[in-house]
Amino acid sequence: MNNLKTIITASVCAAFFNLQVRAADQEADTNIAQTCFECHGQEGISNNPDIPSLAAQQPDYMIHQLKSFSAGNRNNPLMNKIAAGLSDDDIVKVTAYFASRQPRSAGGNPVLASAGETDVETCFECHGAKAQGHRYTPRLAGQQPQYLVTQLKKFRDESRAGGVMNLVADDLSDENMEVVAAYLGSFQSDEDALTP
């Protein structure tokens, strides 16, 4: 009977300790992510149309982008400096934090969003049927439309390397970019991504 009490007590203590460790890990992840809050929002929802939302973004994509900023392969003076100051462990933690946040619609012009519905099919081929992304392919659903347009223009003029995206963007007019970005930005979540 004493052995059973000891086993139960040890199990309860181990479970409690495990919960404390997980809570401490989550707090550490949040502390690292705080650097990002001012621009990208505490929940990963940007209020600035020029800055991307990170909520529910693909972690492998974010890791790759942060390492590209750190190495200077992707140019943004602020992000280059911030990313260079992050360890590999910090990068994994911050991307896990934002990947776990709930996405929201960026809003935007409903008339443009409606017009973009017919032009967006090409995006779904790589970014998923709900524009949720896949591993190294970013989530586009709920993203800031102005940010998306800016990135598409950078792909088109090849000031941002993107392989396939450079080719895709080369075929898009400014108007196509505006309506597609408005449509993608209007998505609420993965569940209703096809009905803005």
N, C-alpha and C positions, 0 to 999 in steps of 0.2 A: 504493500500500500504506500509506503514511504517513497519507493521508486516511482510510482505513478504520480504522486504529488510533485516530486522533483522534475519529472519529465514535463508535466503540465506547466509548472512554474517557469521552467527554462523555455518552453515554447512560447508562453505569453510574453516573457521578457524579450525573446528574440524578435517576435512580431512587433512589439512596441519599439524596439531599437531600430528595426528595419523601417518602420514608419517615420521615425525621427530622422534617419539618414536620408530617406526619400524627400522629406520636407526640406532638409538642409540643402540637398542637391537642387531642388526646385528654386529655393531662395538664391542659391549661388548663380543658377542660370538666369534668373531675373536680374540679379545685380549686374551681370555681364551685359545683358541686353539693354540695361538702362542707358548706355551710351547711345543707343539707336532711337530711344523714345522721342527725343526732341523733334527729329525729322520724320520718322516712320510711324510714330504713335505707339503708346504703351501696349495696345493690343494688335499692333502691326497694321493699323488702318491710317494711312496718310491723309492729312487734311490739306496738303499742298499738292496742287495738280501736277507739279513738276517732279514730285518725289514718289517713288513706287510704294504701294502697300506691300507688306511682307506677310500678312496673315495667310496661313494655309499654303504658303509658297513651298515648292518642292525643296526639301533639305539639300539634296545633292546639287541642285541647280544653285542654291544660295552659297554652298561651300565653294563651288567652282567660281562663282562670281567674286566672292570675297578674296579668294586666292589670286584671281586675275587682277583685282584692284591692288592687292598687296604687291604683286610682281610688276605692276605698271603696265600690264597688257590691256587693261581697260582703263580709260582715262577719266578721272573725276578727282580733282585735287583734294577735296575733303575726304572722299571715300578711300583714296589711295593712302592717305595718312592714317585714317582710322583702321583700315584693314591691316596695314603694316604693323600696327601695335597689338594685333590679336595673335595669340598662340593657336596652334592647330586645335587644341582642346577647347579654347574659347570659341573658336569658329563653330565647332560641332555643337557646343552648348547654346550659342546664340541662334543658330539655325534651327535647332530642335525647339527652342522656345517659340520662335515665330511660326514655325510649321504647325505647332499645336494650337495656335490662335484661330478663332472663328472668322471666316471671311465675311465681307459685306459688300454691297453694291457701292460703286463710286458715284452712282447717280449719273447725271449728264442730261443731254438733250434727247428727249424721247423721240422726236421726229428723226434725228440723225440715227438713233439706235434702231428704229424700225427700218430705215433704209439700209442699214448695215447687215440685216439678217440674210440677205441674198448673197452678199459678198464674203461671208465669213467661213464658208464651207472648207476652203483651203486650209484655214487655221486649224480646224478640227483634225485634219489628217495627222498632224504631229503633236498638237497640244491637247488632244483628247476630245471626245464627243461633247464634253461639257466645259472645255477649255480649262480643265483642272491641271493640266501638265502631266508629265511623266518623268521621273528621275531628273535627267539633265535638261529637260524641256520645261520651261517655266509655265506656271499657272498664269493665265490671262484673265480669267473670270473675275470680275469685280475690280480690275486694275484701273488706275487713274487714266482716263482717255487721253489727256494731254501728254502724259508720260509715254503712253504707247505710241502716239503719233511721233513724238520726238525720237524715240528709239527706232521706229520704222524708217524715218528720214535718215538717221545715222546709218542704218543698214543699207539704204538705197545709195547714199553717197560714199559708202564704204569707210566712213570714219569710225565705225564699230564693226569689228570682225564678227561674222556670223555664218559663214559657209552658205548653207541653204537659205538662210534668212536674207542674205545679200541678194540672192537671185529672186526670191519671192518679192521683196520690197522693190526691186528694180521694175517690176511689172505693175506697181500700184501708183495711181495718181494721188495727189494730195487729197482729193475728195474721197477716193476709196479708203485712204488711211483714216480720215476723219469719221466716216460712217462705221467702219469696222471697229475702230477703237471705242466709239460711242456704244455700239452693240455689246462688245465684250465688257466694257465698264459697267453696263447696266445689270449684269447678272447679280443675283442676290446671294446664291450659294451653289454648291455642287448639285443639290437636289433640284433646284429650279433654274439651272443655268441656261436652259434653252427657252425660257419664257421670261424675257425682261419685263 
